[in-house]
């Protein structure tokens, strides 16, 4: 009954990329990517991708804007003309036209360059992230570490089931002492940078409680999963020995 009457199954595959996860193989209808992250890989471009699997019936009574005739585009009904590709066609000829979100040719060129090395970079991101997570897990100044391929992580079974060749380069951990110690740790890093952006070839860190989520109250931060000890890491593709050395030396300063 749910499969017959459900809404669309949309997956944001930005962090995994098509190399590590293939959502259409697990029933997804729409897959989106912020190409600005790993697809680019070098923090040079801004863009996004919407991919329609062509496997959803848009004529199920829940999407009148796709079924009804569009007076702004020759009076066509997208479902009549394009069947299961109604959504992606309307996105292209209607929404893209009206909102103007057109990718520049040079950004498209840079994204294509990124795709040429995506498989190599994602393997290295994943390998480095797992090794850094394992190092942090054993450090006496770290209270917890979250990374999908750490044994014991609540996402471990799903990661092994759905991901290919790794779990990307994002991890979080908690540092003993909270905000002051987190800031001192980040300040002491030499290789890694304090950057909000993720998915770069270079390792970056962030203390969300005092940056991206600082406008929220303490209670709101907790409700959103942000604690004062939380540090987010976008692990790059540098030599892992250098990354671990940088973290080890910074931890020794707190």
HELIX and SHEET records of a PDB file:
HELIX    1   1 UNK A    2  UNK A    5  1                                   4    
HELIX    2   2 UNK A   17  UNK A   20  1                                   4    
HELIX    3   3 UNK A   23  UNK A   26  5                                   4    
HELIX    4   4 UNK A   64  UNK A   67  1                                   4    
HELIX    5   5 UNK A   78  UNK A   82  1                                   5    
HELIX    6   6 UNK A   83  UNK A   85  5                                   3    
HELIX    7   7 UNK A   86  UNK A   90  1                                   5    
HELIX    8   8 UNK A   91  UNK A   95  3                                   5    
HELIX    9   9 UNK A   96  UNK A   99  1                                   4    
HELIX   10  10 UNK A  105  UNK A  116  1                                  12    
HELIX   11  11 UNK A  118  UNK A  137  1                                  20    
HELIX   12  12 UNK A  156  UNK A  162  1                                   7    
HELIX   13  13 UNK A  179  UNK A  188  1                                  10    
HELIX   14  14 UNK A  208  UNK A  210  5                                   3    
HELIX   15  15 UNK A  218  UNK A  223  1                                   6    
HELIX   16  16 UNK A  240  UNK A  251  1                                  12    
SHEET    1   A 3 UNK A  10  UNK A  12  0                                        
SHEET    2   A 3 UNK A  30  UNK A  34  1                                        
SHEET    3   A 3 UNK A  48  UNK A  52 -1                                        
SHEET    1   B 5 UNK A 142  UNK A 146  0                                        
SHEET    2   B 5 UNK A 170  UNK A 175 -1                                        
SHEET    3   B 5 UNK A 230  UNK A 234 -1                                        
SHEET    4   B 5 UNK A 204  UNK A 206 -1                                        
SHEET    5   B 5 UNK A 193  UNK A 194  1                                        
END                                                                             
